[in-house]
Amino acid sequence: MPHALPAHRPRTPRLRHLTLALSLTLSGILLTALPHPAAATVPARGSAYMGIGVLAHDGQGTAPASAEATQTEGVDVSAYQGNVAWSTLWSSGVRWAYTKATEGTYYTNPYFAQQYNGSYGVGMIRGAYHFATPDTTTGATQANYFVDHGGGWSKDGRTLPGVLDIEWNPYGASCYGKSAAGMVGWIADFLSTYRSRTGRNAVIYTATSWWSSCTGNSGAFASADPLWIARYASDPGTLPGGWAFYTMWQYTSSGPTVGDHDRFNGALDRVVALANG
């Protein structure tokens, strides 16, 4: 025989309204007092990746149209992606890739070998990038650390020059506590050291809004160092000071297989030309 359901006495209208009002008031207090988890969380040192600050600071607009014939699809990866399915990316049309090698002078990517060598193994042209932390050590010190831990270059037609990933500080003040002049000096220190070690000018990855705010929109590097612009929208938008065109464009963090997808501003032969120097 089934059990009878327990009887419930309805609350009086006054009690029900008081309960609802209290619930809404508490909800309002909680919503006001507790910040969004993403805003309150500082990531662990070493976990930064290319574009970590783009969505939070610049947002995301309409996705770009299909790539033109004169653009070549690429990806950038870090330890966040783990072991990457390179054959799947190759089949989808990706022809070049960058892998995070280092951060500051305290971190190397534990997946670097699988990612850097794996992309090469399926036929891609590949390179390495360094996530800069200008508040921890000098530009020269970090450039040397980068070169010594995977950021070198060889003229084999398949290795791209190293990238300086210089963007919002995920661990503190956006400009790493530096003045615009101090930041320009730090970047120059990194680039000159990288050039002396490898014979190549490094690529600069950045976002226009960060560059304007933290370097005073410096045009000091546009004549020698290729630009990799970050903007998740239908077009690359206004470029940082001095650059008349971009070489690479990170256009999304939500692409298929690997989130961070990029377009090279040229056909595949231009990617090869950059690799050869």
HUBEL-V722626 format. One line per field, one symbol per residue. ss: DSSP state (@ for helix, = for strand, . for the rest). psi: psi as a letter, one per 40 degrees, with the letter a starting at -180 (. if undefined). A space follows every 10 residues. Layout:
ss->???
psi->???
//
This chain:
ss->.......... ..@@@@@@@@ @@@@@@@@@@ @@@...@@@@ .......... ...@@@@@.. .......... .======.@@ @....@@@@@ @....===== ===...==.. .@@@@@@@@@ @...====== =.......@@ @@@@@@@@.. ........=. ..===..... .........@ @@@@@@@@@@ @@@@@@@@.. ..====.@@@ @@@@@..... ......==== .......... .......=== ==........ ====...@@@ @@@@@@.
psi->hiiihiihhi iidddddddd dddddddddd dddhihddde hhiiheeiih ededdddeah ahiiiiiide ihhiiiiadd eahigddddd deeheiihhh dihbfehihe eddddddddd deeihiaiih higeediidd dddddddefe eaiigeeehi iihhhhahhe eahdefeiid dddddddddd dddddddeei hiihhiiddd dddeeffhed edddhihhih hgaeieahii hdheiidihh eiefiichdh iihhgiiddd ddddde.
//
